[in-house]
Amino acid sequence: MIKALIITGFGINCETEMAAAYQLAGAQPTIVHINDIFDGSCNILEYDIINFPGGFSYGDDLGSGKVMANKLKYKLLPNKRTLLDELKEFIANENFILGICNGFQFLVRLGLVPNTQLTFTQEATLAQNDSGIFEDRWVYCKVNPQAHSPFLKGIDIIPVPVRHGEGKLILAPQLSDKILQNNLHALTYCDATGQPAKDYPANPNGSAFQIAGLSDTTRQVLGLMPHPEAFLSLYNHPNWAQLKNNNPNSREEGLGLQIFKNIVNHIKTKQKKWISSK
Amino acid sequence: MLPTIQICKADSFKDVRGAILRKQADQQLGINTGKIKPTKVFAINYPLTEKAVTAFANECLKDVITDQVFINHFLEDSQYQSFIAIAKLPGVTDDEGISAQMALADFTNTQIDLNTQHIFSQEIFYIENYLSENQLQTIAKKLMGNPLIHHISVFSLAQKKSALRNLYIPFVELKVDQTTQHIDLNIPNEALLQLSKDMILALNLEEMQAIKNYFNRADIITHRAAQNLDARPTDCELEILAQTWSEHCKHKEFSAIVHFENLDTGQTKTINSIFKTFIKGATDIVQKNLQSNDNQWLIKVFSDNAGVVQATKDLLFVWKVETHNSPSALDPYGGAITGILGCNRDAMGTGVGGAKLFFNTNVLCFGPPNYSKDLLTGQLHPKQIMEGVIKGIEDGGNKSGIPTVNGAILFDDRYAGKPLVYCGTGGLMPNQYAGKDAWKKPIDTGDFIVIAGGRVGKDGIHGATFSSVELDEHSPQSAVQIGSPITQKKLADFMTKAAESGLLKSSTDNGAGGLSSSVGELAETTNGAIVHLEKVPLKYAGLKPWEIFISESQERMTLVVEPQKVGDLFRLAQKMEVEVSHIGVFTNSGFLDVRFDNQCIAYIDMDFLHNGVPQKKMMAEWKTPETNTHYSDQLNSLDLNKITQQLLADYNIRSREQVIRQYDHEVQGKSIIKPLMGQGRAPQDAAVLRFDFDSYEGIAVSNGINPKFSHLDPYQMSCGAFDEGIRQIISVGGQLPNTQKNDGIFWSVNDNFCVPDSAYDPISNPDGKSKLGQLILMAEGLYDMSTFFDIPLTSGKDSMKNDFKADGIKISIPPTILYSMTAKIPDIRKTVTSDFKQAGDLIYQLGETYDELGGSALFQILKIDAGMAPKVQKKKAKQLYLAIMEANKHGLIASSHDLSDGGLLVALAESAMDAQLGAHIDLDHLGDYPSPILLFSESHSRFVVSIRPAHQAQFEQILGNRAHLIGQVTNQPELIIQSNNQVLIRQELGQLMNAWTTPF
């Protein structure tokens, strides 16, 4: 069974639906308070994928995800390493990390994405939306097939809700070329037909290059602002009633679930290969 | 001077906040500020070297991509001429400062006492243009802060150096005073009343006399002497009694004996408690009706912080709605956020406690945003109130991870003094925690009293007594509190975990009256408690013992813990970084025994504390107002296209999208019918959520409110609001309760009465009797509707003094009642949304239209003060609802929208606009009334539905003559309404959408 670790505590608040996503995708989710890691009672290296869900960690008081990123970077575990050190090892072991919304915000601040230099330094930031307000709205996102993200395989356009006040991606100078060349922009905001979302509200925050989600160069880490875990069922979609009325045989599964199925299947396949190669 | 860190965005990055402030100053205040640059300043009162401060600033506070940072000096930029600094006042919640402390502790890997404030945050705004002190003060107070909670200073470039050198830091400086006073009550009546006033006890003469007599009782003197207390009560004892007996906690007016005279008939009657007679009375009857039909879902009503019903075979549903009006009038943001967080704690503190918070609702009543009358002393502009309240609801819900799924916003001049802020929270508990029933609240002698959450400060002292007096220009500042959603989120997570682990025996929240109320109420179960106040952790030294006991500092719960479980509970709390303290024990002594450093400072008989308050006596009367029915001429020559545009842009009708989007309505992933559906803008009648991911069972949530009818007919206003709540749930596919044996269709309703001062006084409140008369008619409406439909009230609240008085003027709200309804949805996949689905579908009006334009949106636009309020025809309504349920059982209805503000026309427009499907409507089948009545009357119990043509025969057979075929959904993007072969209204959907989406 694929083991998915879901981190919670201190204002993270999307852990339940994240766990449901992995359950429905056939994995075994475990929700763990972050202090269970810091006191040594949970060892992250025992998991296949680590998930940082959305929420308002520490109220986003010093900037979204800032205090949590700081904790992962500096607070020492009983073994005198930081959690960032452990995450580096986790990635080196070819495991996977997913951060959504607030989770994406602290992956960016920790330097886990885009991590173009493999130095784990912050290269981008998620700033206040151009609208100046928190917004809950459904948008379309386009998958960049060249990104080869194992999370996004087989998906082209996906409708998903965004729910944030700070989702505008700003890249460090000179970084954009690297991102685009390496196809780290795995997910971008688009319109219903897949054309790039130039304007608000299709691009809900004014993000550079309409970027909604970033991969790291290993493709093992994905961070994204939208919430696929809030679209596990057709009945989460705002227009489900019309979709179902006009097509009574619509699938009851939500398109967001595919992301979780993808990564679970990817890990399964990888593990099978690994076992058979032994 | 303390070390400071200043952070701001580098000029090369867009500063959204500054741009918004600049625009607001220009548009709302007419002040041209030029560029505004917000900066944040952290002052550090903790021993750190300059190097360490610099490292902390660069690593933990600054965003490496966008920010500039200045250590121990400030941004110098000669383009800025004026400055505003906004700091918190001493003791006001400073979440950013606290979060910075946590970051510092993690960064340095040291133990920092996180409960003492070492880092103080504030904002300094750099403003391009030279502005006068007055202009700066105006900007500061209207857009940036509130003098009740913020320290505001403004300065010019010339003053900048000295102002920043002497930067204000909100240290709390209090002389430590732990003394307890004794107060002599054997004084004349006038002096007793004066004492009540001076101490802000809000007790009347009769109540003061009851207290005086109690302390003069020989047995009480003996008991107290044994505790080394002299015969005079202590300040703590008087404060405890005042809190416990406050209108807020004891609902004295709802429990009063009322002498009621009907001036129409001359009949008189005596009502012994409005609450017991009408509200509890109704639920008692409903409970009997339910039980006789083997419907056993009504678990707990009125006796706990929230009502409890059986939701599914494994889950209990907890539901509470209450108001936070007075604080929101003073500090809109703080009032609203403490309102919603307080309501959350009610749900969290029901039964054993630890309910998972499932959704929030909010219903808000404001003065109109374009209110143009002069503001009275202390009165905030309705637009400022609205913006602050909405931000408070946003942060309270979003930061707690609770979806805000349903609500309403109403505008009326009469809410310009006091807004109404109704906050609701639904929660879920398992049937049992560790083998014990979750809804019960057991407490035994010897159980420990443990408090959990935030620390105690001076904030909120006298909150309970304060909300029971009218606001005036001298309202005390300590009445304002700021909620900290992140502190409460930690507490909520802890409560859930503690309950699931079987470590909690019971719990309750700390709201009005603080510990004195929470401990006092819990102690009723065992008949006594001892509390040691020196064990209560404080935000800062200096509080008097009585202040500790009644402080209303937020984010605190009181827990009942068995002694053998205290160790495990404390370990869990430490892991989750929630402060817990063991402060006492429950006893069966018959007394509430409060100590400080082991010296007794209050010793009150439990029976007297809870039952000693004299029953209030009040007078009420009612005379039906004359109805003016002469308006038919004014309906003849209306420009219906113009009225359509006006109606859709009306404050009470236009789209709420801009507000709704600021609330997260789908966190937790269980929201099914959300406030905006279809292509993203279609408004819905009720929210629907599923309970869990592995089943399609769920719940519908609605709110019924229509104060615009209260001056015409308070009884029908109340019935109409009740009907609105029901029909919204029927509209989305809900079912009436108790129609079959053991059908599991629970309903749980909270009633919230908000009325102006209804206590008659010949000088200060000469129309008090008729105001109380209105209230009684509203309560009769509640009783009649609840018992007719077998829909129980499970919890609720009354707010009795909704008047704003200043400068010799009183602004009173219209009598308002909100029914917040929830009902079981057996299968959320079968629910129905309001937007049209397909061209060719047939459109019906269900239910009858009457000549009921009184109070309608049309008459408000036309300024016609005439007409009847709509009447609820209960029997017809029920027959219709049963028929709709039958149609939904067969999946016949494609869209359904209830008719309310603006009547048929607005419902049609709302069903069409977002779907981009037009409608062609013919009014000829709706009866003989003139078209304006058919289009705009607001008769209750009606719907616009659309169905597939293939379903026509079956649908009409089920609905019979209750369904009126009025037209068809079309592919043409326009709404056409005709009558007698004449087109009355022709509007393109785009035109309608433009009017309807007019911004606030």
HADDOCK unambig.tbl for C-alpha pairs under 7 A between the chains (distance, minus, plus):
assign (segid A and resid 10 and name CA) (segid B and resid 490 and name CA) 5.83 0.50 0.50
assign (segid A and resid 11 and name CA) (segid B and resid 400 and name CA) 6.92 0.50 0.50
assign (segid A and resid 11 and name CA) (segid B and resid 486 and name CA) 5.93 0.50 0.50
assign (segid A and resid 11 and name CA) (segid B and resid 489 and name CA) 6.02 0.50 0.50
assign (segid A and resid 11 and name CA) (segid B and resid 490 and name CA) 6.84 0.50 0.50
assign (segid A and resid 13 and name CA) (segid B and resid 401 and name CA) 5.05 0.50 0.50
assign (segid A and resid 14 and name CA) (segid B and resid 667 and name CA) 6.65 0.50 0.50
assign (segid A and resid 14 and name CA) (segid B and resid 668 and name CA) 5.96 0.50 0.50
assign (segid A and resid 16 and name CA) (segid B and resid 668 and name CA) 6.63 0.50 0.50
assign (segid A and resid 17 and name CA) (segid B and resid 668 and name CA) 5.71 0.50 0.50
assign (segid A and resid 17 and name CA) (segid B and resid 669 and name CA) 5.81 0.50 0.50
assign (segid A and resid 20 and name CA) (segid B and resid 693 and name CA) 6.86 0.50 0.50
assign (segid A and resid 35 and name CA) (segid B and resid 575 and name CA) 6.34 0.50 0.50
assign (segid A and resid 55 and name CA) (segid B and resid 401 and name CA) 6.55 0.50 0.50
assign (segid A and resid 56 and name CA) (segid B and resid 399 and name CA) 5.54 0.50 0.50
assign (segid A and resid 58 and name CA) (segid B and resid 99 and name CA) 6.48 0.50 0.50
assign (segid A and resid 58 and name CA) (segid B and resid 486 and name CA) 6.18 0.50 0.50
assign (segid A and resid 59 and name CA) (segid B and resid 399 and name CA) 6.32 0.50 0.50
assign (segid A and resid 59 and name CA) (segid B and resid 486 and name CA) 5.46 0.50 0.50
assign (segid A and resid 61 and name CA) (segid B and resid 95 and name CA) 6.79 0.50 0.50
assign (segid A and resid 61 and name CA) (segid B and resid 96 and name CA) 5.06 0.50 0.50
assign (segid A and resid 61 and name CA) (segid B and resid 99 and name CA) 6.47 0.50 0.50
assign (segid A and resid 62 and name CA) (segid B and resid 61 and name CA) 6.43 0.50 0.50
assign (segid A and resid 62 and name CA) (segid B and resid 96 and name CA) 6.39 0.50 0.50
assign (segid A and resid 67 and name CA) (segid B and resid 103 and name CA) 5.67 0.50 0.50
assign (segid A and resid 70 and name CA) (segid B and resid 60 and name CA) 6.22 0.50 0.50
assign (segid A and resid 70 and name CA) (segid B and resid 103 and name CA) 6.57 0.50 0.50
assign (segid A and resid 71 and name CA) (segid B and resid 103 and name CA) 6.89 0.50 0.50
assign (segid A and resid 71 and name CA) (segid B and resid 106 and name CA) 5.52 0.50 0.50
assign (segid A and resid 74 and name CA) (segid B and resid 106 and name CA) 6.11 0.50 0.50
assign (segid A and resid 74 and name CA) (segid B and resid 107 and name CA) 5.19 0.50 0.50
assign (segid A and resid 75 and name CA) (segid B and resid 106 and name CA) 4.81 0.50 0.50
assign (segid A and resid 75 and name CA) (segid B and resid 107 and name CA) 6.22 0.50 0.50
assign (segid A and resid 75 and name CA) (segid B and resid 109 and name CA) 5.87 0.50 0.50
assign (segid A and resid 76 and name CA) (segid B and resid 109 and name CA) 6.88 0.50 0.50
assign (segid A and resid 124 and name CA) (segid B and resid 65 and name CA) 6.38 0.50 0.50
assign (segid A and resid 125 and name CA) (segid B and resid 65 and name CA) 6.38 0.50 0.50
assign (segid A and resid 130 and name CA) (segid B and resid 16 and name CA) 6.25 0.50 0.50
assign (segid A and resid 132 and name CA) (segid B and resid 16 and name CA) 5.74 0.50 0.50
assign (segid A and resid 132 and name CA) (segid B and resid 17 and name CA) 6.43 0.50 0.50
assign (segid A and resid 133 and name CA) (segid B and resid 662 and name CA) 6.92 0.50 0.50
assign (segid A and resid 134 and name CA) (segid B and resid 662 and name CA) 5.26 0.50 0.50
assign (segid A and resid 135 and name CA) (segid B and resid 661 and name CA) 5.01 0.50 0.50
assign (segid A and resid 135 and name CA) (segid B and resid 662 and name CA) 4.81 0.50 0.50
assign (segid A and resid 136 and name CA) (segid B and resid 661 and name CA) 4.96 0.50 0.50
assign (segid A and resid 136 and name CA) (segid B and resid 662 and name CA) 6.34 0.50 0.50
assign (segid A and resid 136 and name CA) (segid B and resid 663 and name CA) 6.69 0.50 0.50
assign (segid A and resid 136 and name CA) (segid B and resid 664 and name CA) 5.53 0.50 0.50
assign (segid A and resid 137 and name CA) (segid B and resid 661 and name CA) 6.68 0.50 0.50
assign (segid A and resid 163 and name CA) (segid B and resid 664 and name CA) 6.38 0.50 0.50
assign (segid A and resid 172 and name CA) (segid B and resid 65 and name CA) 6.06 0.50 0.50
assign (segid A and resid 230 and name CA) (segid B and resid 669 and name CA) 4.49 0.50 0.50
assign (segid A and resid 235 and name CA) (segid B and resid 672 and name CA) 5.59 0.50 0.50
assign (segid A and resid 236 and name CA) (segid B and resid 671 and name CA) 6.37 0.50 0.50
assign (segid A and resid 236 and name CA) (segid B and resid 672 and name CA) 5.34 0.50 0.50
assign (segid A and resid 238 and name CA) (segid B and resid 677 and name CA) 4.58 0.50 0.50
assign (segid A and resid 238 and name CA) (segid B and resid 678 and name CA) 5.46 0.50 0.50
assign (segid A and resid 238 and name CA) (segid B and resid 680 and name CA) 6.62 0.50 0.50
assign (segid A and resid 239 and name CA) (segid B and resid 677 and name CA) 5.92 0.50 0.50
assign (segid A and resid 239 and name CA) (segid B and resid 678 and name CA) 4.19 0.50 0.50
assign (segid A and resid 239 and name CA) (segid B and resid 679 and name CA) 6.24 0.50 0.50
assign (segid A and resid 241 and name CA) (segid B and resid 832 and name CA) 6.99 0.50 0.50
assign (segid A and resid 241 and name CA) (segid B and resid 833 and name CA) 6.61 0.50 0.50
assign (segid A and resid 242 and name CA) (segid B and resid 837 and name CA) 5.41 0.50 0.50
assign (segid A and resid 245 and name CA) (segid B and resid 894 and name CA) 6.99 0.50 0.50
